[in-house]
Amino acid sequence: MADAPGVAVSSRLRRPAAIVWLLLACCAWLAACTPREHFADDVLTLTRADSLEVGAARPAAAPPAGAPWRAVSLPDPWDLSRPDYQGYVWYRLPFARPANWRGPLAIYLPSVSMNAQVELNGQLLGLQGRIDEPVTRNFYTPLLFGLPESLLRPPGQQNELRILVMGYRLYRSGLAAPSVGPAATLQAAWSARRFWQNTGTLITSVLMLGLAFGGAMLWRRTQRPRMYAWFTLAATVWGLRNLNFVLTDNPWGNLWWNQASLLGAAAFVGLFVLFTQEYSRWMQRLPPLGWRQSALPLGYVVVCALLLPLPVDTAQLRRLFLVLAIGALALAAWSQWHLTRTALRIGTRSTWVVAFAGVVYLLLMLHDYAVAADRRDLGQLFLRQYAAVPLFVAFTLVWTERYRQAFDQVGRLSESLKCQVDAQRVELERKVGQLTSAERERVLSQERERLVSDLHDGLGLHLLTALKMARDPSSARETLAEVLADCLDELRLAIDSMSNIDERDPVLLLGSLRFRLAPRLQAAGVNLEWQVVGEVDPQPWLDAPKALHLLRVVQEALTNAVRHAGATRVLLKVEAQPVGVAVSIIDDGCGIGTASDTRGLGLASMRRRAALLGASLSVGPAAGSGTEVRLVMAG
């Protein structure tokens, strides 16, 4: 594979600087696309206001006359102007309507925490969500309210915009400078900020959860399940944690919600460290991470899980978060060290892409921590959620590339194996052909030897007898003819047994015998009948020697029926058996019990040949009268 271990940085690392410039260009584009709210002259941005603290209980009515208002400049970050305050604050912002305002108008609040109620000249303009506990979490959501022209006073007269804000101690609460003017201009600014703060964050959450699903699919299907487990858990936690910037309503109190959000961020850091270590070891072909080596990131997660539920208000929670953030930064730097070391050791483009994506993530993590710690400003954007997506996508691309290379290698190996199998198949077919030819030659040789032996022992003896009878003038011609007929039978039996080498079909073998013997038996006054019962299949065991034994047993039984039983009708029956075949010779002669001399019937020879066939032979009375010789062969 391309990512082989121990490979020094070589020509495979083609222009890593181009990758760096690409990532830096992405960061610059990300920074350039973030909202920059500079409006034309027809939009009033109100930076001067009077504020009035009204306590922890929501005021039931407008501020009373003579209340101690205090002049402030907007944005008004409570962390700096009133760090120990939690509750409601009225803001009073006077402005005069310009004469050139035309068409729909709006009021735009780029940042307010946690929520705001807007009034104009004593009339309620709008309230998005709840301003009572649990307060709607609009801390990261820009607000836009329509401004009816009927509520505005004529040009040259002062209008009074009042905004009631609810916020928490040390939780970046406060009010950024609102803008009043044409609705089209302000809606464009509101849409841009809402995309980067809410919609874009929601997209990243969906992408992260999708990557988590992909990791879960590989969790139990690979040799490194722990690496995919950490990846899946980290992506899932991060995707859910980012919903903190999107969800504005929750069934719990905002303190619990913030504690869960910070715990998710801490858990992600620990899980991400575990994943990057497993990833680095996997890329370098090292064994999986041991539990002792996992103790530090897991310990950080456990400590955060024990400490974050302890604060009783947002101020304590923020102070604790700033302390725990130091450990998170240290762990993130440790993760980056693993990624960079892996890129240096492996030296491929994919490992460098991951390493540089990690650098971008670490820089944006520092940016977000700086925003969270800043007490002087409001409305800054958090960007780390956007950096996590290309980072995790880079990991996914590395896996995809590795698996693509693995599949390509498997394909090459499969093709090579196929070629080898084809070559082996051809060679095997050649050798099988040779073995088949050799076996056939051996069988033919054995058959020739057997045939020579049978002809010598059987046919030779008959021919020798015929020769002596022919030389003896006193021998009767009928006897000589009978001996010569026996010679022909011996010869034909041998030929029939040889002709059945390939078919090995008992029906064909016995049918041929019946075809030859029927005319002779008919001439002797014996009718030879033929019957096949069932579907008789070829018998693989019926080679030439066994075929000859079968033919001789049947021939001997037919000879006994004609010569000794005085039969006029003989039935040759072949029956299919569950295993093997049965052959019966049934005559209508005098029966075996009335024969004058059973010793001359050749039963010993028939039983010997039946034993050589592996068959059972029975000789007994037939149904009605006569004799039945039954041979059952199971192979």
N, C-alpha and C positions, 0 to 999 in steps of 0.2 A: 504494500500500500504506500501511498505518498507520504503518510505521516509516520514513517518508520522511526524508531528510537535511535538516539545516538548519532543523528545526522547533523553535521555542523552547518552553520549558516552558509549557504552556497548559492548557486545560480537559480535554484528553485525559489528563493526569496527574491522575486523580481520587483524591484523598485518599492521597498516598503515605505519610502518617503511619500509615494503617491497615495498610499493608504492613509498616512497621517494627514496629508493635505485634504483628502476627501472627508475624513472625520472632522477636521477643524472647519472645513467649509460647511458641514452639516450643523456644527455648533453655531457658526456665525449666522447661518440661515435661521436657526432656531431663535437666536437672540434678536435677529432683525424682524422676525414675524411676531414677536411678542408685542402687545399693544403699546403704542406711544400716543397718548391722548393729547394732541395739540390741535385745538380747534380754530376755526376762522373767527372773525370779529363778530359774526352774528350769534355766537354761543358765549354765554356768560359763565365763567368758572368762578364760583364764589369761594374765596379764600379767607374772608373775614367773617367772624360770627361771634355771637354771645352764647355762653353755655350756662346751664343751671343744673346742678346736681339735686335730684329729688329723692334719693334713697333707694332701698332695695325693693320697695313696693311700687307697683306700676301706678302712676298717677291717674286718677279717675277723670280729670278735666285738664284744661289748659293751665299753664302756669299762672299763679295769681299775680295781680298787679303789685308792683313794688317789690317783686322777688329780687334777690341779690344776683343778678346776672353778672357774668365775668367774661371779658373780651378774650377771645382765643383766635389763633391762626390755624387754618386748615391746610393740611391734614392735622388732626388732633389725636396722636397716639396716646391712649390711656396709660400704657406701660411707662411712659415718660412723664405725662402731665398729672396723672392720678394713679400711681402704681398700686395703692392699697384700696382702691375704690372698686365696688361691685354693685351694680344696680342700674338705674335709669338716669339719663342725662338728656335734657332738652337743649336743642341748638336753635338759635334764632338768626336767620340770615336775611337781611334786607336787600332788595335789588329793585331797580327801575326797569320797566319794559322798554326795550329799544323800539324806535318807531318803524324799523324795517322788518320786524317779525311778521311773517306771513305763513299761513297754513298750519298744519298740526304742530303742536309744541310738546315737549317732554322734559322730564327731570331725570337726570342720570346720576346714579350713585355708584362710582367705580368700586368702592370698598366701604363696607360697614360691618361691624361685628358687635354682637351676633346678628341683630336684626333691627329694622327701623320702621317707624310709622311716620308718614309724610303728610303735612298739612300746609295749605296755602291760604293765607288771609283768613285763618280760623276754620277753614273747611277741609275735611279729611280727603286727601287725594288717593291714598292706597296703603295697604299693609300686606306684604306677601308672607303668608303663614301666620305663626303665633308670635306674639311678643311677651306672652306669659310662659312660665315654666310648664313643660319643657320647651324652651325657646327654639323656634325654627333656626337651623344652623345656616345662615346666609353669610358666614364669615368669609367664604371663598367664592361667593356668587354675586356678580354685579346685579344691581337692581335698576329697573327702568319704569317710570310711571308717566302715564299720559297727563298732559296739562291742559285742561279746558281753557280756552281763551275767555270764556265768560267770567272766570274767577279772577282774571287779571285786571288790575286797575289801569286807567288810561296812561299812555306814555307820559313820563315826567313825574308820576306819582310812585311812591314807594310801595312795593309789595313785601309781605313778610312770609318767608318760607320757614316753617318750623318742622324740625325732625327730632323725634323721640328715639333714642338709641338705648338698647339694653346690651350690657357687656359684662365680662368677668374679669377678675383680678389677674393681672399679668398673663393675659391670653390674647395679646395683640388686638385688643378691643379698641374701638374708636371710630372716627368718621373721617373719610377722605373728602377732599374738596368736591362738592357736587357741581354739576353743570346743568344749565337751563338754556333751552334754545330750540331750534327746529328739530322735529322728531326724526327726520330722515338722517341727519348728521349724527345725532346722539344714538340712534338705533344701530348705525353702522359701528360706532365705537363699542356699544354694548355687545353686539354680536361677536366682534373680534375678541374681546376679553372673555366672553362666555365660552367661546370655542376653546381658547387656550387653557382656561381654568377648569371648565366643567366638561364640555363635549370631548375635547381631546383626551382628557384624563379618563373619561369613560371608555373611549376607544382603546386606550392603552390597557385598561383593566380587562376588556374583552379579549384583546390579543394575548395578554398574559395568561388568562384562564384557558384560552385555546392552546397555548404552548404547554400549559400544565396538563391538559387532557392528552396531548400527544406524548408527553413524558410518561403519563400514567399507562398509556397503551404499551410502552416499551418496558415498563417497570418489571414485569414478571416474564419478559420474553428475551432477556439478554443475560450475558454472563456477568455483567456488572450492575445488578439490580439496585445496589445502594446508591450509586451515582444518580440513576434516574429517579430514585426515591427522593433524594435531596433536591434535585431539580424540580420535580413535581411539587413538592411541598413549598419550596421557595417561591416558585411562580404563582402557586395558589394563594399563599399568604400575601404576596405583593399585589396581586390582582384584587383581592378583597380589601386589603388595607387602603388602596387608592380610592376606593369608594367613599372614603372619608371626605374627599374633596367634591363629591358629587351629590351624595344623599343629604338632603336638608332636613328631613323629618325622621325621627327614630322613636321607638317606644320607650327608650330608657332616658335617663338624665344625661345631659351633655358631659358631665364629669366622667360617667361610666364609658360613654362613647369615646371620649378623648383618651381614657386609659386603654381601652381596647385598641384604638388606632396606634398609640405609641408602642403597645406590646406587639402589635403586628409588625411595626417597623423594626423593633429589636429582634423579633423572631426571624424576620427575613435576613437580617445581617448574619445571624448565627448560621442559618440554613445555607445561605449563599457561601459562607466560608467553607462549610463542609462540602458543598458541591464543587467549588473551585479546586479544593484539594483532591477530591476524587477524580475530577476531570484531568488535573495535571498528572496524576499518577497513571491514569488510563492512557493518556497520550504518550507517556514515557514508558509504557509497558511495565509498570511497577505493580506490586500487589495492592489490593484494596486497602483503604485506610483502616487502621486499627482503632479500637474504641478508646484506648489511652490517648491517641493523637486527636481524637474528637472531643476530648474532655473540655478544652478551653472554650470553643464556640458553644457547645452545649451548656457549659456552666454559665456563660454570659446570658443565654436565653433563660435559664432557670432563675438566675439572680433578678433579671428584669421582670419575670413573671411573679416573683415574690415581692418586689419592691413597688412596682407601678400601681398595684391596687391600694397601697397604703395612704397616699395623699388624700386629704379631705376637701381640698379645693383646688382650683386651677393654678393658683400661684405656687403651691407646693409641688404640683405636678410638673409645672414648667421648670422649676429649679432642679427637680430630680432628673428631668429629661436632659437638661444641659450637662449634668454630670455623666449620665449614662451615654450621652452622645460621644464623649471622649473614647469610651471603650468601643463604640460602634465604628468610629473613625479608625481606631487602631486595627480592628478586625478587617475593615474594608481595605486598609493599606496592606495587611497581611495577605488578603485575597489577591490584590493586585500584584504583590511580589510573586506569588505562585504563578499567576498568568504570565507575567513577564519572563520569569525563569523558564517556563515551558516554551515560550516563543523563542528564547535564545537557544535552548537545547535542541528543539525540533527544527526551527528555522523555516517553516512553511508559511505561505501566505495566510492560510486559515488561522493558524495560531497567532500570527501577528495582528490579524483583524480583531480577534478576541481580546488580545492584550490592549490594543489601542482603544477598543470600545470600553474596556474596563477603566482606562485612564479617564475617558470622557465621563463615565459614570461617577468615578471618584471625585472629579472636579465639580460636577453638578451636585453631588452629595455635600461637598463643602459649601457650595453656593446656598443650598437649601438650609443647612445648619446656620449659615450666616443670616439668612432671612429670618429664621425662627428666633435667633438671638437678638435681632435688631429691635431696638425700642424707639427708634426715631422716625420710622416711616411706616406707611400703610400701603397696601395694594400691590406689593411685589409678588411676582409669580414664583411658584415652586416648579422646578424643572427636572428633578431627579426621575420622576415617573416616565418622562420621555426618553431618558438615557437608558433605562432598564430594558426597554423594548428592543432597541438594536443590539444591546449586549446579549440578551437571551436569544434573539434571532441569530446572532453570530454563533453562539453555541449550537443552535439547531442546525445551522448550515455546516458547521464542522462535522456533526454527526451524519448529516445527509451526505456530505462528501465522502466520509469514511465508509458509510454503507454502500454508496454508489461504487466506490472502488472495490469494496468487498464483493458486490454483485458482479462487477466486471471480471474480477478475478475468478469468481465461481463460474461465470460464463466461459472464461478461457479454459479453466480446468475441466469443465463439462465437455467442451468441444474436444480438448485433448484426450479426455477419457473416452469420448465417443469414437475418436479415431483409433485409439488403442483397442477398444472393444471390437470395432469392426475388423481391425487387423487380426486380433485374437480369434474372432469368429471365423474369418477366412482360413486361418491356420488350423483351427479346430475342425472345420469342415473338411479340410484336406486330410488331416490325420484320421478323422472318423471314416472318410472314404477309404483311406489306406487300410484302416483296421477292418472295415466292412469287407473289403476285397480279400484281405488276408483271412478273415473268418470264413468267408465263402469258399475260399480255396481250401481251408482246413476241412470244412464240412464236406466239400466235394471229394477231397482226398479220403476222408473217413468213409464216405458213402461208396467210393470206388473200392476201398478195401473191404467194406462189408459186402458189397455186391459180388466182388470176386470170391469172398468166402462163402456166401450163400450159393452162388452158382457152382462153386467147387463141391460144397457139401450136398446140395440138393439136386440141381440140374445135372451136375457132373455124374452123380450116382445114377440118376435115371438114364442118362445117355449111355453110360457104361453098360447098364442092364440091357438097353435096347440094342447096343452093339453086339453083345453076346448072343441075344436072341436072334438077331439077324444072321449071325454066322452059324447058328444051330439049325440044321434043316428040319429038325423035328418040331421047332417052335411054331405055334399057331400065329397066323397073321393078325387075328383079332387082338390077341394079347400084345403083340408088338405095337399095333396101332394105339392101344390103350396106354402103353408106356410112353409112346411118343406124345400122346395128348397130355399126359402128366408133365412131360418136359416143357411143352408149350405153356401150360398153366404156371409152372415155376418161373419161366422167363417173363410172362406177362405180369405176375405178381411183383416181381422185382422192378419191372418198368413202371407199374402203377405207383409203387411206393416212392420211386424217384421223382415221378411227375408231380407229386403233391408237396414238394419241398416249400414252395412259395405260398400256395393257397391254404394248405393245412385244413381243408374242409372235409369232415367225415362224410357228408352227404355226397359230395362230388367223388370222393374216393370209392365209397361203396356203390354208388350209382354206376361207376365205370365197371366195377366187378360184376354187378348184376347184368349190365348190358352185354358183357362178354359170355357170361355163363348161361343166361336164359335160353339161347338157342340150343345149346348142348343138352340142358336139362329137359327142354321141350321135346327134343328128339328121343330122350330116354323115357318119355311119358310123365314127366314131372313139370308142373306149372309153377314157375317162380314169380311170386307177387312182391310188390314193392309198396312201402308205406312210410311216410315221413310225418311225424307228429310234432307240432309246435315249430317255433322259429329256431332252427339249429344254427348256431354261429360257428365260424371257424374256431378251432382250438389251437392256441399258440403252442401247446406242448406236443402236438401231433407231428413230430419230425419224421424223417424217412424210416429210421429203424422201428419206431412205434407204429407207423403206418403199415409196415410189413407184418408186424406181429398181429395187428388188427385184421389184416386181410387173411393171414393164415388161420386165425381162430375162426373167422367166418367161413373160410373155405373148408376147414375141417368139419365144422358143424353141418354145412351143406352136403359134404361127402357122406357123413354119417346118416343124414336124413335119407339120401338116395340109396346108398349101398346096404345099410344095415336096418333101417326102419321101414323100408318099403313104402315110402311116402309117395303120394301122387300130387300133393300140394304143399309148397313151402312158402312161408311169408318172411321176408327180410324187412324188419321194421327199425327205423331210426327215430329216437325220441329225444326231444330237448329236455334237459334237467336244469334245476336251479343253478347247479354248478356242474358243468361238464355235459356228457351225452351218454345215452344208453342205446345198445344195439341188441336186438332180439332176433333169433332164428327159430321159427315155430313151424313144425310139420304136423301132418295128419297121419303119421305112420303108426306102427304097432306100439310105440311108447318105449321108454328106456327100461322099464321094469320087465318087459317080455323079451328083451334082446337076449340072444343065446350066449353071448360072451361080451360083457361090458368092458373087459380089459382091452378089447381090440378097437374100441371107439376113439382112441387118441385123447382121452380126457386128461391124462397126465401132461401131454404136450400143450393142450389148451390152457390148463391152469398155470403152467410155467410161463407161457406167453402172456397170460393175463397179469401175472405178478410183475413181469417186466414192463407192462403197460401201467402199473399202479392201479389196476382195476379189480373189481370183484366179479367173479364168474359163478353163475348158478346154473345147474342142469337139473331139470325136473319135468314132471308131467305138464302138458299144456292143458288149457281149459277144454273139457270135452274129451278129446283123445289126442294122442301124439306126444311130442316132446318139445320143450322150450329151452333153448340155450340163451341165457341173458347175460350180457356183459355191460357193466356200469362203470364208466370212466369219468373220474373227477379231475383229471389232469395231474 
